[in-house]
């Protein structure tokens, strides 16, 4: 369970993408993550959004991973043998 938490935390840390370009293009998403934490905190690269639960309400913004960030995540996933873990921990 600790490995999965570290994986998702590292995904969140490297997921800060630069501002969109003039024509709103972004890198192709070959890694898709849906991470739900707490009540309303949510990272959803399927739809390209990040939602944060704040005290006066919620904030939602567009978010995607660059190709380099996705490569970093894949490297970490492969190093910890994530895909060989059982479905239920």
C-alpha positions as CSV (number, residue, x, y, z in Angstrom):
1,X,0.0,0.0,0.0
2,X,2.9,2.3,0.8
3,X,4.3,1.8,-2.8
4,X,1.0,2.8,-4.3
5,X,0.8,6.0,-2.1
6,X,4.4,6.9,-3.1
7,X,3.6,6.3,-6.8
8,X,0.5,8.6,-6.7
9,X,2.4,11.2,-4.6
10,X,5.2,11.2,-7.1
11,X,2.7,11.5,-10.0
12,X,1.2,14.6,-8.3
13,X,4.6,16.1,-7.7
14,X,5.7,15.8,-11.3
15,X,2.3,16.7,-12.8
16,X,2.8,20.5,-12.9
17,X,2.5,21.3,-16.6
18,X,3.5,24.5,-18.2
19,X,0.8,26.9,-19.3
20,X,-1.1,25.9,-22.5
21,X,0.3,27.1,-25.8
22,X,-1.5,29.6,-28.0
23,X,-3.6,26.9,-29.7
24,X,-4.3,24.9,-26.5
25,X,-2.4,21.8,-27.7
26,X,-0.8,19.5,-25.1
27,X,1.2,16.3,-25.2
28,X,-0.5,13.0,-26.0
29,X,-1.5,11.3,-22.8
30,X,-0.3,7.7,-22.9
31,X,-0.6,7.4,-19.1
32,X,-4.0,7.9,-17.7
33,X,-4.5,8.4,-14.0
34,X,-7.7,8.7,-11.9
35,X,-6.8,9.4,-8.3
36,X,-9.4,10.4,-5.7
37,X,-8.3,11.5,-2.2
38,X,-10.3,12.9,0.7
39,X,-13.7,14.1,0.0
40,X,-13.4,16.0,-3.3
41,X,-9.6,16.0,-4.2
42,X,-9.3,14.4,-7.6
43,X,-6.7,14.0,-10.3
44,X,-8.3,12.9,-13.6
45,X,-6.0,12.8,-16.7
46,X,-8.7,11.0,-18.6
47,X,-10.6,14.3,-18.8
48,X,-7.5,16.5,-18.1
49,X,-8.7,18.0,-14.8
50,X,-7.5,18.5,-11.3
51,X,-9.9,19.3,-8.5
52,X,-9.0,20.5,-5.0
53,X,-11.2,20.8,-2.0
54,X,-10.7,24.2,-0.4
55,X,-12.3,25.7,2.8
56,X,-14.5,28.2,1.0
57,X,-15.4,25.8,-1.9
58,X,-13.7,23.8,-4.6
59,X,-11.2,24.7,-7.3
60,X,-11.0,22.9,-10.6
61,X,-8.5,23.4,-13.4
62,X,-7.3,21.8,-16.5
63,X,-4.2,19.6,-16.1
64,X,-2.2,17.2,-18.2
65,X,1.2,15.5,-18.1
66,X,4.0,16.4,-20.5
67,X,5.6,13.5,-22.3
68,X,8.7,13.8,-20.1
69,X,6.6,13.6,-16.9
70,X,4.8,10.5,-18.2
71,X,8.2,8.9,-18.9
72,X,9.3,9.6,-15.3
73,X,6.1,8.0,-13.9
74,X,6.5,4.9,-16.2
75,X,10.2,4.6,-15.1
76,X,9.2,4.7,-11.4
77,X,6.3,2.2,-12.0
78,X,8.6,-0.2,-13.7
79,X,11.3,0.1,-11.0
80,X,8.9,-0.8,-8.2
81,X,7.3,-3.7,-10.2
82,X,3.9,-2.1,-9.9
83,X,2.3,-4.2,-12.6
84,X,3.4,-7.5,-10.9
85,X,1.5,-6.5,-7.7
86,X,-1.7,-8.4,-6.9
87,X,-5.0,-6.7,-7.8
88,X,-6.0,-6.6,-4.1
89,X,-3.5,-5.6,-1.4
